[in-house]
Amino acid sequence: MTEASWDDHTQSPPIDWKMSASLENVVRGGDDIAEVTNLREAVEAWQGLDPEHRAHAVLVLDHPVRVDGVPANRFEGDGIAVLAERLSGPGAEGAQSDSPA
């Protein structure tokens, strides 16, 4: 008999950091304009915001990602920090940048 194994990898597959994402509710140049970019750049832009703007930001993904086994395609405020941790934390999924050095 074979036992099933449920670990973090099976619950949360790698995130596609190149998928389209929209960072919303962030004022740019005096206007509230959504920025459509890839997920990596949207999360990095969120990290660069001041705390007040971070709290009101909304990140909408092109398709759901699994975070701790739960699929989601919309993150709000500090919920975006969950993705930021996966992008820049130890053993990060998004550790390698696609940007030229």
PDB file as gemmi writes it, atoms N, CA and C in Angstrom:
CRYST1    1.000    1.000    1.000  90.00  90.00  90.00 P 1                      
ATOM      1  N   MET A   1       0.840  -1.179   0.000  1.00  0.00           N  
ATOM      2  CA  MET A   1       0.000   0.000   0.000  1.00  0.00           C  
ATOM      3  C   MET A   1       0.886   1.244   0.000  1.00  0.00           C  
ATOM      4  N   THR A   2       0.548   2.200  -0.825  1.00  0.00           N  
ATOM      5  CA  THR A   2       1.312   3.442  -0.910  1.00  0.00           C  
ATOM      6  C   THR A   2       0.548   4.549  -0.202  1.00  0.00           C  
ATOM      7  N   GLU A   3       1.278   5.312   0.601  1.00  0.00           N  
ATOM      8  CA  GLU A   3       0.645   6.426   1.304  1.00  0.00           C  
ATOM      9  C   GLU A   3       0.807   7.698   0.504  1.00  0.00           C  
ATOM     10  N   ALA A   4      -0.221   8.525   0.550  1.00  0.00           N  
ATOM     11  CA  ALA A   4      -0.150   9.832  -0.108  1.00  0.00           C  
ATOM     12  C   ALA A   4       0.694  10.768   0.740  1.00  0.00           C  
ATOM     13  N   SER A   5       1.408  11.630   0.068  1.00  0.00           N  
ATOM     14  CA  SER A   5       2.250  12.609   0.755  1.00  0.00           C  
ATOM     15  C   SER A   5       1.756  14.007   0.422  1.00  0.00           C  
ATOM     16  N   TRP A   6       1.394  14.764   1.430  1.00  0.00           N  
ATOM     17  CA  TRP A   6       0.918  16.133   1.227  1.00  0.00           C  
ATOM     18  C   TRP A   6       1.906  17.079   1.880  1.00  0.00           C  
ATOM     19  N   ASP A   7       2.731  17.680   1.080  1.00  0.00           N  
ATOM     20  CA  ASP A   7       3.691  18.645   1.607  1.00  0.00           C  
ATOM     21  C   ASP A   7       3.424  19.997   0.970  1.00  0.00           C  
ATOM     22  N   ASP A   8       4.226  20.997   1.311  1.00  0.00           N  
ATOM     23  CA  ASP A   8       4.026  22.343   0.782  1.00  0.00           C  
ATOM     24  C   ASP A   8       4.072  22.383  -0.731  1.00  0.00           C  
ATOM     25  N   HIS A   9       4.898  21.523  -1.346  1.00  0.00           N  
ATOM     26  CA  HIS A   9       5.025  21.537  -2.802  1.00  0.00           C  
ATOM     27  C   HIS A   9       3.721  21.123  -3.473  1.00  0.00           C  
ATOM     28  N   THR A  10       3.053  20.083  -2.923  1.00  0.00           N  
ATOM     29  CA  THR A  10       1.811  19.634  -3.546  1.00  0.00           C  
ATOM     30  C   THR A  10       0.675  20.601  -3.254  1.00  0.00           C  
ATOM     31  N   GLN A  11       0.734  21.294  -2.155  1.00  0.00           N  
ATOM     32  CA  GLN A  11      -0.316  22.234  -1.788  1.00  0.00           C  
ATOM     33  C   GLN A  11      -0.162  23.572  -2.505  1.00  0.00           C  
ATOM     34  N   SER A  12       1.056  23.996  -2.745  1.00  0.00           N  
ATOM     35  CA  SER A  12       1.316  25.292  -3.365  1.00  0.00           C  
ATOM     36  C   SER A  12       2.380  25.150  -4.446  1.00  0.00           C  
ATOM     37  N   PRO A  13       1.960  24.838  -5.669  1.00  0.00           N  
ATOM     38  CA  PRO A  13       2.940  24.725  -6.758  1.00  0.00           C  
ATOM     39  C   PRO A  13       3.616  26.063  -7.019  1.00  0.00           C  
ATOM     40  N   PRO A  14       4.734  26.065  -7.721  1.00  0.00           N  
ATOM     41  CA  PRO A  14       5.447  27.316  -7.999  1.00  0.00           C  
ATOM     42  C   PRO A  14       4.541  28.357  -8.657  1.00  0.00           C  
ATOM     43  N   ILE A  15       4.757  29.593  -8.288  1.00  0.00           N  
ATOM     44  CA  ILE A  15       3.975  30.710  -8.825  1.00  0.00           C  
ATOM     45  C   ILE A  15       4.578  31.165 -10.146  1.00  0.00           C  
ATOM     46  N   ASP A  16       3.728  31.428 -11.116  1.00  0.00           N  
ATOM     47  CA  ASP A  16       4.153  31.962 -12.414  1.00  0.00           C  
ATOM     48  C   ASP A  16       4.302  33.474 -12.280  1.00  0.00           C  
ATOM     49  N   TRP A  17       5.513  33.931 -12.012  1.00  0.00           N  
ATOM     50  CA  TRP A  17       5.769  35.351 -11.768  1.00  0.00           C  
ATOM     51  C   TRP A  17       5.654  36.196 -13.032  1.00  0.00           C  
ATOM     52  N   LYS A  18       5.543  35.545 -14.206  1.00  0.00           N  
ATOM     53  CA  LYS A  18       5.441  36.283 -15.468  1.00  0.00           C  
ATOM     54  C   LYS A  18       3.997  36.531 -15.900  1.00  0.00           C  
ATOM     55  N   MET A  19       3.022  35.945 -15.178  1.00  0.00           N  
ATOM     56  CA  MET A  19       1.622  36.142 -15.565  1.00  0.00           C  
ATOM     57  C   MET A  19       1.211  37.602 -15.419  1.00  0.00           C  
ATOM     58  N   SER A  20       0.198  37.999 -16.145  1.00  0.00           N  
ATOM     59  CA  SER A  20      -0.316  39.368 -16.061  1.00  0.00           C  
ATOM     60  C   SER A  20      -0.962  39.598 -14.700  1.00  0.00           C  
ATOM     61  N   ALA A  21      -0.772  40.808 -14.193  1.00  0.00           N  
ATOM     62  CA  ALA A  21      -1.369  41.194 -12.914  1.00  0.00           C  
ATOM     63  C   ALA A  21      -1.657  42.688 -12.945  1.00  0.00           C  
ATOM     64  N   SER A  22      -2.655  43.095 -12.200  1.00  0.00           N  
ATOM     65  CA  SER A  22      -3.035  44.495 -12.127  1.00  0.00           C  
ATOM     66  C   SER A  22      -2.934  44.962 -10.682  1.00  0.00           C  
ATOM     67  N   LEU A  23      -2.156  46.014 -10.448  1.00  0.00           N  
ATOM     68  CA  LEU A  23      -2.043  46.603  -9.119  1.00  0.00           C  
ATOM     69  C   LEU A  23      -2.969  47.818  -9.107  1.00  0.00           C  
ATOM     70  N   GLU A  24      -4.031  47.745  -8.296  1.00  0.00           N  
ATOM     71  CA  GLU A  24      -5.085  48.756  -8.294  1.00  0.00           C  
ATOM     72  C   GLU A  24      -5.165  49.493  -6.967  1.00  0.00           C  
ATOM     73  N   ASN A  25      -5.935  50.594  -6.975  1.00  0.00           N  
ATOM     74  CA  ASN A  25      -6.144  51.449  -5.798  1.00  0.00           C  
ATOM     75  C   ASN A  25      -4.857  52.101  -5.329  1.00  0.00           C  
ATOM     76  N   VAL A  26      -3.986  52.392  -6.269  1.00  0.00           N  
ATOM     77  CA  VAL A  26      -2.725  53.058  -5.965  1.00  0.00           C  
ATOM     78  C   VAL A  26      -2.682  54.350  -6.774  1.00  0.00           C  
ATOM     79  N   VAL A  27      -2.496  55.463  -6.084  1.00  0.00           N  
ATOM     80  CA  VAL A  27      -2.481  56.761  -6.753  1.00  0.00           C  
ATOM     81  C   VAL A  27      -1.155  56.951  -7.471  1.00  0.00           C  
ATOM     82  N   ARG A  28      -1.262  57.319  -8.755  1.00  0.00           N  
ATOM     83  CA  ARG A  28      -0.073  57.599  -9.569  1.00  0.00           C  
ATOM     84  C   ARG A  28      -0.286  58.948 -10.227  1.00  0.00           C  
ATOM     85  N   GLY A  29       0.571  59.890  -9.935  1.00  0.00           N  
ATOM     86  CA  GLY A  29       0.463  61.213 -10.543  1.00  0.00           C  
ATOM     87  C   GLY A  29      -0.851  61.908 -10.220  1.00  0.00           C  
ATOM     88  N   GLY A  30      -1.387  61.682  -9.028  1.00  0.00           N  
ATOM     89  CA  GLY A  30      -2.618  62.330  -8.617  1.00  0.00           C  
ATOM     90  C   GLY A  30      -3.882  61.599  -9.029  1.00  0.00           C  
ATOM     91  N   ASP A  31      -3.771  60.538  -9.819  1.00  0.00           N  
ATOM     92  CA  ASP A  31      -4.929  59.765 -10.267  1.00  0.00           C  
ATOM     93  C   ASP A  31      -4.831  58.322  -9.791  1.00  0.00           C  
ATOM     94  N   ASP A  32      -5.989  57.704  -9.578  1.00  0.00           N  
ATOM     95  CA  ASP A  32      -6.046  56.301  -9.202  1.00  0.00           C  
ATOM     96  C   ASP A  32      -6.105  55.490 -10.488  1.00  0.00           C  
ATOM     97  N   ILE A  33      -4.948  55.010 -10.931  1.00  0.00           N  
ATOM     98  CA  ILE A  33      -4.837  54.305 -12.204  1.00  0.00           C  
ATOM     99  C   ILE A  33      -4.251  52.919 -11.947  1.00  0.00           C  
ATOM    100  N   ALA A  34      -4.927  51.893 -12.455  1.00  0.00           N  
ATOM    101  CA  ALA A  34      -4.413  50.530 -12.305  1.00  0.00           C  
ATOM    102  C   ALA A  34      -3.178  50.352 -13.178  1.00  0.00           C  
ATOM    103  N   GLU A  35      -2.200  49.662 -12.640  1.00  0.00           N  
ATOM    104  CA  GLU A  35      -0.985  49.351 -13.399  1.00  0.00           C  
ATOM    105  C   GLU A  35      -1.048  47.880 -13.791  1.00  0.00           C  
ATOM    106  N   VAL A  36      -1.062  47.614 -15.078  1.00  0.00           N  
ATOM    107  CA  VAL A  36      -1.083  46.241 -15.562  1.00  0.00           C  
ATOM    108  C   VAL A  36       0.341  45.882 -15.982  1.00  0.00           C  
ATOM    109  N   THR A  37       0.842  44.815 -15.403  1.00  0.00           N  
ATOM    110  CA  THR A  37       2.222  44.394 -15.618  1.00  0.00           C  
ATOM    111  C   THR A  37       2.306  42.902 -15.335  1.00  0.00           C  
ATOM    112  N   ASN A  38       3.505  42.387 -15.092  1.00  0.00           N  
ATOM    113  CA  ASN A  38       3.588  40.986 -14.675  1.00  0.00           C  
ATOM    114  C   ASN A  38       3.562  40.920 -13.142  1.00  0.00           C  
ATOM    115  N   LEU A  39       3.311  39.748 -12.620  1.00  0.00           N  
ATOM    116  CA  LEU A  39       3.145  39.583 -11.179  1.00  0.00           C  
ATOM    117  C   LEU A  39       4.383  40.012 -10.403  1.00  0.00           C  
ATOM    118  N   ARG A  40       5.564  39.642 -10.892  1.00  0.00           N  
ATOM    119  CA  ARG A  40       6.802  40.019 -10.199  1.00  0.00           C  
ATOM    120  C   ARG A  40       6.908  41.542 -10.045  1.00  0.00           C  
ATOM    121  N   GLU A  41       6.703  42.270 -11.127  1.00  0.00           N  
ATOM    122  CA  GLU A  41       6.829  43.731 -11.078  1.00  0.00           C  
ATOM    123  C   GLU A  41       5.727  44.371 -10.239  1.00  0.00           C  
ATOM    124  N   ALA A  42       4.534  43.803 -10.256  1.00  0.00           N  
ATOM    125  CA  ALA A  42       3.441  44.335  -9.438  1.00  0.00           C  
ATOM    126  C   ALA A  42       3.747  44.185  -7.949  1.00  0.00           C  
ATOM    127  N   VAL A  43       4.274  43.025  -7.560  1.00  0.00           N  
ATOM    128  CA  VAL A  43       4.622  42.800  -6.157  1.00  0.00           C  
ATOM    129  C   VAL A  43       5.778  43.714  -5.754  1.00  0.00           C  
ATOM    130  N   GLU A  44       6.767  43.865  -6.620  1.00  0.00           N  
ATOM    131  CA  GLU A  44       7.884  44.766  -6.322  1.00  0.00           C  
ATOM    132  C   GLU A  44       7.406  46.215  -6.202  1.00  0.00           C  
ATOM    133  N   ALA A  45       6.452  46.621  -7.050  1.00  0.00           N  
ATOM    134  CA  ALA A  45       5.893  47.978  -6.965  1.00  0.00           C  
ATOM    135  C   ALA A  45       5.155  48.150  -5.636  1.00  0.00           C  
ATOM    136  N   TRP A  46       4.412  47.132  -5.222  1.00  0.00           N  
ATOM    137  CA  TRP A  46       3.699  47.191  -3.940  1.00  0.00           C  
ATOM    138  C   TRP A  46       4.685  47.339  -2.785  1.00  0.00           C  
ATOM    139  N   GLN A  47       5.809  46.619  -2.856  1.00  0.00           N  
ATOM    140  CA  GLN A  47       6.815  46.700  -1.794  1.00  0.00           C  
ATOM    141  C   GLN A  47       7.380  48.110  -1.670  1.00  0.00           C  
ATOM    142  N   GLY A  48       7.406  48.854  -2.775  1.00  0.00           N  
ATOM    143  CA  GLY A  48       7.954  50.203  -2.768  1.00  0.00           C  
ATOM    144  C   GLY A  48       6.979  51.274  -2.299  1.00  0.00           C  
ATOM    145  N   LEU A  49       5.727  50.899  -2.036  1.00  0.00           N  
ATOM    146  CA  LEU A  49       4.723  51.873  -1.596  1.00  0.00           C  
ATOM    147  C   LEU A  49       4.876  52.197  -0.114  1.00  0.00           C  
ATOM    148  N   ASP A  50       4.361  53.364   0.273  1.00  0.00           N  
ATOM    149  CA  ASP A  50       4.331  53.696   1.695  1.00  0.00           C  
ATOM    150  C   ASP A  50       3.222  52.861   2.352  1.00  0.00           C  
ATOM    151  N   PRO A  51       3.251  52.706   3.684  1.00  0.00           N  
ATOM    152  CA  PRO A  51       2.295  51.830   4.376  1.00  0.00           C  
ATOM    153  C   PRO A  51       0.817  52.145   4.086  1.00  0.00           C  
ATOM    154  N   GLU A  52       0.471  53.407   3.970  1.00  0.00           N  
ATOM    155  CA  GLU A  52      -0.935  53.760   3.710  1.00  0.00           C  
ATOM    156  C   GLU A  52      -1.391  53.243   2.349  1.00  0.00           C  
ATOM    157  N   HIS A  53      -0.550  53.428   1.322  1.00  0.00           N  
ATOM    158  CA  HIS A  53      -0.918  52.954  -0.010  1.00  0.00           C  
ATOM    159  C   HIS A  53      -0.888  51.425  -0.091  1.00  0.00           C  
ATOM    160  N   ARG A  54       0.035  50.796   0.644  1.00  0.00           N  
ATOM    161  CA  ARG A  54       0.062  49.326   0.689  1.00  0.00           C  
ATOM    162  C   ARG A  54      -1.261  48.791   1.244  1.00  0.00           C  
ATOM    163  N   ALA A  55      -1.751  49.426   2.288  1.00  0.00           N  
ATOM    164  CA  ALA A  55      -2.971  48.960   2.956  1.00  0.00           C  
ATOM    165  C   ALA A  55      -4.189  49.003   2.041  1.00  0.00           C  
ATOM    166  N   HIS A  56      -4.226  49.930   1.102  1.00  0.00           N  
ATOM    167  CA  HIS A  56      -5.386  50.079   0.218  1.00  0.00           C  
ATOM    168  C   HIS A  56      -5.214  49.424  -1.146  1.00  0.00           C  
ATOM    169  N   ALA A  57      -4.027  48.923  -1.433  1.00  0.00           N  
ATOM    170  CA  ALA A  57      -3.755  48.334  -2.748  1.00  0.00           C  
ATOM    171  C   ALA A  57      -4.514  47.022  -2.948  1.00  0.00           C  
ATOM    172  N   VAL A  58      -4.845  46.764  -4.209  1.00  0.00           N  
ATOM    173  CA  VAL A  58      -5.501  45.515  -4.602  1.00  0.00           C  
ATOM    174  C   VAL A  58      -4.701  44.938  -5.764  1.00  0.00           C  
ATOM    175  N   LEU A  59      -4.366  43.661  -5.670  1.00  0.00           N  
ATOM    176  CA  LEU A  59      -3.616  42.977  -6.716  1.00  0.00           C  
ATOM    177  C   LEU A  59      -4.515  41.900  -7.313  1.00  0.00           C  
ATOM    178  N   VAL A  60      -4.781  42.025  -8.618  1.00  0.00           N  
ATOM    179  CA  VAL A  60      -5.635  41.065  -9.317  1.00  0.00           C  
ATOM    180  C   VAL A  60      -4.768  40.312 -10.329  1.00  0.00           C  
ATOM    181  N   LEU A  61      -4.785  38.987 -10.244  1.00  0.00           N  
ATOM    182  CA  LEU A  61      -3.952  38.148 -11.096  1.00  0.00           C  
ATOM    183  C   LEU A  61      -4.732  37.627 -12.301  1.00  0.00           C  
ATOM    184  N   ASP A  62      -4.015  37.335 -13.361  1.00  0.00           N  
ATOM    185  CA  ASP A  62      -4.596  36.793 -14.580  1.00  0.00           C  
ATOM    186  C   ASP A  62      -5.268  35.444 -14.326  1.00  0.00           C  
ATOM    187  N   HIS A  63      -4.670  34.623 -13.478  1.00  0.00           N  
ATOM    188  CA  HIS A  63      -5.278  33.355 -13.086  1.00  0.00           C  
ATOM    189  C   HIS A  63      -4.854  33.040 -11.655  1.00  0.00           C  
ATOM    190  N   PRO A  64      -5.624  32.209 -10.972  1.00  0.00           N  
ATOM    191  CA  PRO A  64      -5.332  31.926  -9.554  1.00  0.00           C  
ATOM    192  C   PRO A  64      -3.982  31.255  -9.330  1.00  0.00           C  
ATOM    193  N   VAL A  65      -3.414  31.524  -8.174  1.00  0.00           N  
ATOM    194  CA  VAL A  65      -2.226  30.822  -7.688  1.00  0.00           C  
ATOM    195  C   VAL A  65      -2.631  30.141  -6.387  1.00  0.00           C  
ATOM    196  N   ARG A  66      -1.920  29.083  -6.043  1.00  0.00           N  
ATOM    197  CA  ARG A  66      -2.188  28.401  -4.772  1.00  0.00           C  
ATOM    198  C   ARG A  66      -1.199  28.911  -3.737  1.00  0.00           C  
ATOM    199  N   VAL A  67      -1.753  29.427  -2.652  1.00  0.00           N  
ATOM    200  CA  VAL A  67      -0.947  29.882  -1.530  1.00  0.00           C  
ATOM    201  C   VAL A  67      -1.417  29.096  -0.319  1.00  0.00           C  
ATOM    202  N   ASP A  68      -0.522  28.307   0.239  1.00  0.00           N  
ATOM    203  CA  ASP A  68      -0.853  27.430   1.366  1.00  0.00           C  
ATOM    204  C   ASP A  68      -2.048  26.537   1.032  1.00  0.00           C  
ATOM    205  N   GLY A  69      -2.094  26.079  -0.222  1.00  0.00           N  
ATOM    206  CA  GLY A  69      -3.125  25.153  -0.653  1.00  0.00           C  
ATOM    207  C   GLY A  69      -4.437  25.779  -1.081  1.00  0.00           C  
ATOM    208  N   VAL A  70      -4.556  27.086  -0.950  1.00  0.00           N  
ATOM    209  CA  VAL A  70      -5.805  27.774  -1.278  1.00  0.00           C  
ATOM    210  C   VAL A  70      -5.626  28.591  -2.555  1.00  0.00           C  
ATOM    211  N   PRO A  71      -6.473  28.368  -3.573  1.00  0.00           N  
ATOM    212  CA  PRO A  71      -6.348  29.156  -4.803  1.00  0.00           C  
ATOM    213  C   PRO A  71      -6.909  30.567  -4.608  1.00  0.00           C  
ATOM    214  N   ALA A  72      -6.199  31.552  -5.150  1.00  0.00           N  
ATOM    215  CA  ALA A  72      -6.657  32.940  -5.064  1.00  0.00           C  
ATOM    216  C   ALA A  72      -6.131  33.712  -6.268  1.00  0.00           C  
ATOM    217  N   ASN A  73      -6.937  34.640  -6.760  1.00  0.00           N  
ATOM    218  CA  ASN A  73      -6.468  35.500  -7.846  1.00  0.00           C  
ATOM    219  C   ASN A  73      -6.629  36.971  -7.490  1.00  0.00           C  
ATOM    220  N   ARG A  74      -6.961  37.245  -6.226  1.00  0.00           N  
ATOM    221  CA  ARG A  74      -7.108  38.621  -5.754  1.00  0.00           C  
ATOM    222  C   ARG A  74      -6.520  38.716  -4.342  1.00  0.00           C  
ATOM    223  N   PHE A  75      -5.646  39.697  -4.159  1.00  0.00           N  
ATOM    224  CA  PHE A  75      -5.013  39.932  -2.866  1.00  0.00           C  
ATOM    225  C   PHE A  75      -5.195  41.402  -2.526  1.00  0.00           C  
ATOM    226  N   GLU A  76      -5.496  41.688  -1.275  1.00  0.00           N  
ATOM    227  CA  GLU A  76      -5.724  43.073  -0.858  1.00  0.00           C  
ATOM    228  C   GLU A  76      -4.799  43.456   0.287  1.00  0.00           C  
ATOM    229  N   GLY A  77      -4.359  44.718   0.275  1.00  0.00           N  
ATOM    230  CA  GLY A  77      -3.563  45.266   1.362  1.00  0.00           C  
ATOM    231  C   GLY A  77      -2.395  44.387   1.745  1.00  0.00           C  
ATOM    232  N   ASP A  78      -2.319  44.106   3.049  1.00  0.00           N  
ATOM    233  CA  ASP A  78      -1.200  43.313   3.550  1.00  0.00           C  
ATOM    234  C   ASP A  78      -1.258  41.862   3.096  1.00  0.00           C  
ATOM    235  N   GLY A  79      -2.364  41.434   2.502  1.00  0.00           N  
ATOM    236  CA  GLY A  79      -2.426  40.091   1.927  1.00  0.00           C  
ATOM    237  C   GLY A  79      -1.432  39.924   0.793  1.00  0.00           C  
ATOM    238  N   ILE A  80      -1.058  41.024   0.170  1.00  0.00           N  
ATOM    239  CA  ILE A  80      -0.065  40.991  -0.910  1.00  0.00           C  
ATOM    240  C   ILE A  80       1.309  40.603  -0.352  1.00  0.00           C  
ATOM    241  N   ALA A  81       1.506  40.855   0.943  1.00  0.00           N  
ATOM    242  CA  ALA A  81       2.779  40.500   1.592  1.00  0.00           C  
ATOM    243  C   ALA A  81       3.051  39.004   1.508  1.00  0.00           C  
ATOM    244  N   VAL A  82       2.006  38.183   1.458  1.00  0.00           N  
ATOM    245  CA  VAL A  82       2.175  36.734   1.332  1.00  0.00           C  
ATOM    246  C   VAL A  82       2.924  36.416   0.041  1.00  0.00           C  
ATOM    247  N   LEU A  83       2.567  37.105  -1.042  1.00  0.00           N  
ATOM    248  CA  LEU A  83       3.268  36.911  -2.315  1.00  0.00           C  
ATOM    249  C   LEU A  83       4.668  37.503  -2.254  1.00  0.00           C  
ATOM    250  N   ALA A  84       4.807  38.659  -1.614  1.00  0.00           N  
ATOM    251  CA  ALA A  84       6.118  39.309  -1.501  1.00  0.00           C  
ATOM    252  C   ALA A  84       7.105  38.401  -0.770  1.00  0.00           C  
ATOM    253  N   GLU A  85       6.630  37.693   0.251  1.00  0.00           N  
ATOM    254  CA  GLU A  85       7.502  36.767   0.982  1.00  0.00           C  
ATOM    255  C   GLU A  85       7.986  35.649   0.077  1.00  0.00           C  
ATOM    256  N   ARG A  86       7.117  35.156  -0.783  1.00  0.00           N  
ATOM    257  CA  ARG A  86       7.497  34.080  -1.693  1.00  0.00           C  
ATOM    258  C   ARG A  86       8.428  34.577  -2.792  1.00  0.00           C  
ATOM    259  N   LEU A  87       8.342  35.850  -3.099  1.00  0.00           N  
ATOM    260  CA  LEU A  87       9.203  36.436  -4.120  1.00  0.00           C  
ATOM    261  C   LEU A  87      10.611  36.681  -3.584  1.00  0.00           C  
ATOM    262  N   SER A  88      10.711  37.145  -2.332  1.00  0.00           N  
ATOM    263  CA  SER A  88      12.012  37.590  -1.834  1.00  0.00           C  
ATOM    264  C   SER A  88      12.517  36.879  -0.586  1.00  0.00           C  
ATOM    265  N   GLY A  89      11.767  35.955  -0.036  1.00  0.00           N  
ATOM    266  CA  GLY A  89      12.192  35.283   1.191  1.00  0.00           C  
ATOM    267  C   GLY A  89      13.257  34.237   0.946  1.00  0.00           C  
ATOM    268  N   PRO A  90      13.752  33.598   2.033  1.00  0.00           N  
ATOM    269  CA  PRO A  90      14.752  32.531   1.899  1.00  0.00           C  
ATOM    270  C   PRO A  90      14.186  31.392   1.043  1.00  0.00           C  
ATOM    271  N   GLY A  91      14.949  30.927   0.082  1.00  0.00           N  
ATOM    272  CA  GLY A  91      14.491  29.874  -0.812  1.00  0.00           C  
ATOM    273  C   GLY A  91      13.351  30.335  -1.694  1.00  0.00           C  
ATOM    274  N   ALA A  92      13.324  31.611  -1.982  1.00  0.00           N  
ATOM    275  CA  ALA A  92      12.212  32.222  -2.711  1.00  0.00           C  
ATOM    276  C   ALA A  92      12.003  31.600  -4.081  1.00  0.00           C  
ATOM    277  N   GLU A  93      10.733  31.480  -4.447  1.00  0.00           N  
ATOM    278  CA  GLU A  93      10.376  30.958  -5.764  1.00  0.00           C  
ATOM    279  C   GLU A  93      10.817  31.912  -6.856  1.00  0.00           C  
ATOM    280  N   GLY A  94      10.765  33.210  -6.576  1.00  0.00           N  
ATOM    281  CA  GLY A  94      11.069  34.206  -7.584  1.00  0.00           C  
ATOM    282  C   GLY A  94      12.440  34.814  -7.410  1.00  0.00           C  
ATOM    283  N   ALA A  95      13.354  34.064  -6.797  1.00  0.00           N  
ATOM    284  CA  ALA A  95      14.669  34.608  -6.455  1.00  0.00           C  
ATOM    285  C   ALA A  95      15.453  35.117  -7.657  1.00  0.00           C  
ATOM    286  N   GLN A  96      15.283  34.499  -8.805  1.00  0.00           N  
ATOM    287  CA  GLN A  96      16.032  34.950  -9.974  1.00  0.00           C  
ATOM    288  C   GLN A  96      15.200  35.973 -10.742  1.00  0.00           C  
ATOM    289  N   SER A  97      15.785  37.068 -11.035  1.00  0.00           N  
ATOM    290  CA  SER A  97      15.113  38.117 -11.789  1.00  0.00           C  
ATOM    291  C   SER A  97      15.236  37.863 -13.269  1.00  0.00           C  
ATOM    292  N   ASP A  98      14.210  38.257 -13.994  1.00  0.00           N  
ATOM    293  CA  ASP A  98      14.254  38.160 -15.459  1.00  0.00           C  
ATOM    294  C   ASP A  98      14.873  39.404 -16.073  1.00  0.00           C  
ATOM    295  N   SER A  99      15.186  40.383 -15.235  1.00  0.00           N  
ATOM    296  CA  SER A  99      15.756  41.639 -15.721  1.00  0.00           C  
ATOM    297  C   SER A  99      17.209  41.456 -16.054  1.00  0.00           C  
ATOM    298  N   PRO A 100      17.701  42.147 -17.089  1.00  0.00           N  
ATOM    299  CA  PRO A 100      19.123  42.070 -17.412  1.00  0.00           C  
ATOM    300  C   PRO A 100      19.940  42.717 -16.317  1.00  0.00           C  
ATOM    301  N   ALA A 101      21.112  42.177 -16.066  1.00  0.00           N  
ATOM    302  CA  ALA A 101      21.978  42.701 -14.985  1.00  0.00           C  
ATOM    303  C   ALA A 101      22.670  43.957 -15.402  1.00  0.00           C  
TER     304      ALA A 101                                                      
END                                                                             
